[in-house]
Amino acid sequence: MIVKEFFLSPEIFTNSYCNGIIAERLENLLRYVKNSGFLISLNNKDWFNNVNKFINLFDDNDKEQYKNKFMLTTLLKTLDTQKRIEYHPKSKIIPEKEDDWLNIAKETDSQRKIDFIFSKSGDCSFNTHTMDELKGELLERIQEPVSYYEIKNIDNFAKVFQNILGYAREVNIIDPYFYIHKSCFKTLEQVAKYLGYFRGANPQNKGTINIHCSYCGHDSKQRIDEYNMEKWPSKLAGLKKYGHIIKIYVWDMSKIPDAHNRYLTTESIGIVIDAGFDIDDKTPTNISLLSNKLRQEKCEIFGGEHPESYPGLELKYFVTASRIEKK
């Protein structure tokens, strides 16, 4: 899948274990997560606090331990800032040792699959790996290319959206032809279904969906008319059961260089899809992970409260479930 999830036992971060080749492998793994994955903090912030407790025990007067402490602290802070650490609800299990953490991980894994679990001791019965194993075939599996090539049907879109939207709170769909009176409505429903999926049904977990489409694209024949747009509020009202705020921005994108490309971004992840977001049971497409730099560029253009301030964009209409506003 495009984005992989990792759980690392806090004991991996002890100074007696995290040294030499183990420290190098852990650093490489955390750098991979920074670009292409999520780190799971079980028992809410208990995991994160335990990890930091172990890291603070590194000896500042020992050159290697000081170097490893700085590396781990820096990477974990970056992961947390980039929202690549996701905090799961508390378990009834009170974690006091590594076996307790693995039992919480088993509990979570039984509800939904965790891609890779690492511990200090390993657990063959639970497919848990040690850092000593982070090489060869296992390393290749982790570092598989972050792309997905499948037919553009509902089932395949559902797999992708569950994978990348499960933790998200806000999503931007950037597609000049994302018109919800056509088959893109089915795609939008899948986005609404899986946005925040792993964060549960708490009303506080509801999110925001921003759709950015084009008024005329590069071809005047593609122009959407007011007759079709009048259907959009009622379409959006039909998605109220998911509890999200959905907003549609209709732009003149003619001066944007790569306006034809289709993107989906969240606060931590972004993808580009070659053949568009419309449902098509016959057409395959490649879906690839965006670099953090490109994701941030797209968020700067289309994110925030006033994206129309970006040069080359002219807002024509703003649509919600309750109104159509002509600009």
N, C-alpha and C positions, 0 to 999 in steps of 0.2 A: 504494500500500500504506500501511498505518497508520504505520509507522516507516521513515524514509528514512536511508540511509547516505551519508556524505560523506568524500571524501579531498581534503585540501588540501595542495598542495606546500609544503614548508617555506619555499621562496623567497618565498611570498606574505607571510611574516611579517618580511621585511627592512625596515629603516627607509626605504630608498630607494624601496620600492614601496608599503608600507602607510602612506599618508598621505592627507589630504584625503578625497575622496569614496570612495576605495578602503578607507580605514580605517572609514568609516561603513558601507559595504556589508559588510565583513568582520564588524564588530560585530553587525550585524543578522542575518547568517547564523549566527554562533555562538550568539546568543540563540535563534534558531529551533531549532538543534540541541539546546540545553538543554531545550527543551520537547517536541520531537517527533522527535528523531533520534539518530544515533550518529556520532561522529567516529572515523575509522579511523586508528590509528597503525601504519603498515607497518613491517616489519623490527623487530618487537617494540617496544622503547622508543627505538629509534634516531630515529624520526620525532619523538617527543615531545621528546627531548633536543636534536635539531637546531633545532626550533622555539624552544625556550627559549634556546638559544645565540644565535639571531638577535634575539630580543626583548631579551636582556640587552645588546645592542649599541646599543639606542636611547639617545640622549643625554639624560641627566637634566636637563641645563641648558637644553635646548630645550623650551619650553612644550608645543608640540604633540606632540613625540616622548615627553615624559614622560607626557602624558595618554594617548596611545595605548599606551604600555608598561603603564601601570597597568590600562587596560581589558583588554588581551589577557591579562595575567597573572592578573587576577581571574576572567575568564571561563573560561580554561583550567583554573584550579584548581577552579572550580565544576564544570566538566564532568567532571574526573577524580574529584572527590569523589562526584558523583552517578552514577559509573560509566557516563558517556556517551562515554568514550573507550575503545575496544577495541583491545587490543594483539595484532597478528597475528604468526604465527611468522616467524622470520628467512628471508629469501630468499638464494639463492646469489649474487645480484647485490649488489655493495658500492656503496651510494649515495654518490656524491661530488658529483654535480651534479643539476640538475632532471630531465634526461633519464633518469638512473638511477632516480629516484623514480617517474617515469611508467612506466618499463619494469616496475618491481615492481608498480605498480598494474595494468598490463595483464595481468601474470601472475596476479594475484589475481582480476581481472575475468573472466578466461577460465575460472576455476573456479566462480565465482559472481558475479553482477552487482553492481557498485557503482553506486548510483543516480546520484550526481553527483560528478564529478571536476573540481577547479579547479587551475589552474597559473598561473604568472606569464606564461609565453609562449604557452600554448594549444597544442593539437595536433588539427587538423581530422580527421586520419586515425583518431583514437582518441576522438572526441567529448568532448574536454576543453575546459572553459570557462575564460575569464579573468574576473576580478572586474569588468572593464568590461562584461561581458555580463549581469551580475546585475541585470536589470531586465526589464520587459515580460513577454513570453511565458515566458521561463525562470524569472523570479521567481514568476510565477503557478503554474507547474508545481511548484515547490518548496513553495509555500505552499498547495497544494490542501488542502481540509478533511481532517483526520485521522480519517476514518470510513470504514466499509466496509459495504455493504449487499448481502447475498447469501443464497442458500439455505443452510440449516444441514446441508449434507452433509459427508462426510469430506474430500473434495478441498478445499473452501473453508476448512474448519477447518485443514487441513494448511498452506495458504498463510499463514493468519494466524499459526499457531504457529511456523512456520519464521521468519517475519518478526520476531516479538517475543520468541521464546525462544532464538534462535540463540546469544546471548551469555550468557544467564542461568545462574545457579548455583542459584537457589532460586525456586520458584514457589508462590504461594498461590491455590488455587481456592476462591472463596467463593460457594456456590450452595446454597440450602436443599434443593434436590432433586437434588443430584449423587450419585445412588445407583448404585454400580457393578455391581449385579446387573441393571441396565437398560441402555439404550443409551448412557449416559454412560461405560460402560467403554471403548467405542470411542474416545470423545473423550480419555479418560485415556491410552489407548495412543498417540494422536497427540502428546499433551503429552510423554509419556516419550520418544518418538522424537526430538522436535525440541529438547528441553531441552539446551542446550549444544552444539547441532548444529555451530555454526561454530567451536567450540573444539577439535574433534577427538575422537578415540577414547581419548585418554590417560585411564587410570583416575582420575587426579587431577581430571579435568574433570567427573566425575559429580556430580549435583546432588541436591537434595531437593525433593520434591513434597508439599505440605501441602493436604489437602482439608478444607474446612469446610462441613459440611452440617447439616441440621436434623433433630432427632428427631421433632418433631410439626408444625413449620411453623405456619401459621395455621389449619390445617384438620386435625382429628384423623383424617380419612380418609386423609391423606397420610402418617400415621405409619409409619415403617419398623418391622418387627417383628424379633425375634431370629432367626427362621427365615431370613429373607433375609440378615440380617447375617452369619450363619454362613458364607455363601458368599464373603464378602469376602476373608478371608486367602488362600484358594486362588486367587482372582482376582488379587490383588496378587502372589502368588508367580509367576504366569504372566508377569509383567512384569520379572522379575529379570534377564532378558537385557540390559536397558538399563542396569543397574547403579546406578540411582537408589534413594535411600531414599524410600519412600512412606508417609505417615502420614495417617490419616483421623480427624478430630475430629467427633464427632456431638454437636450442641449443642441445648439448648432456646434458640431464638432469639426466642421470643415477645415479649421486651421490647426487641428491637432495632428502631428505627424503620423502617429501609429493608431489613429482612431479606429481602424478596422480590427485591431486585435481585441480579444476578449479576456477579461481578467476577473478574478474574484479575490478579494483581500479581506483579512480580518486584522485584529490588533497585533497578531503574531505570525500569521501565515498568509501566503499569497500563491495563487496558481494562474497559469495562462492556459487557455483551451483553444486549440487550433481551429476547430470547425464550429464554434459557437455553442450556446447553451440551449438551443431549441431541441426538443425531443425528436429523434429520428431513428427508427428501428433498423435502418439499413446502413447508415453512415458511421464509420469509425472516426475516432479523433484521438489526438495525443494530448494528455493533460500533464503539465510539468510544474514543478515547484519553482516559484520565483525566488531570486536571491533577495536577501533582506534589503539591499540597496534599491532594487527595482520596486519592491513592495512599498518601501517608504516613499519613493518618488510618486507612485500612483496615489498613495494616501495623501500626499501633499497637494496633488492636483484636485482630487475628488473628495477628500475628507474634510472634516471640520464643518462649521456652521455656514460658511460663506465660500464654497469652492468656486463660485462664479467670478471671484477676483483673479483667477488664474488667466494670464494672457492667452487669447485664442478661443476661450470658451464664452458662449453667449447663452444664457438660460432663457428658454422659450416658455416652458410650462413647469409647474410644480404640482404634483398630484398625490393625494392621500386618499384614505377610505372615505373621507367626508367632503372633499372638495377638489376642484380643478382650478388652479390659479394661473392665469395668463400673465406673462411678464412683459 
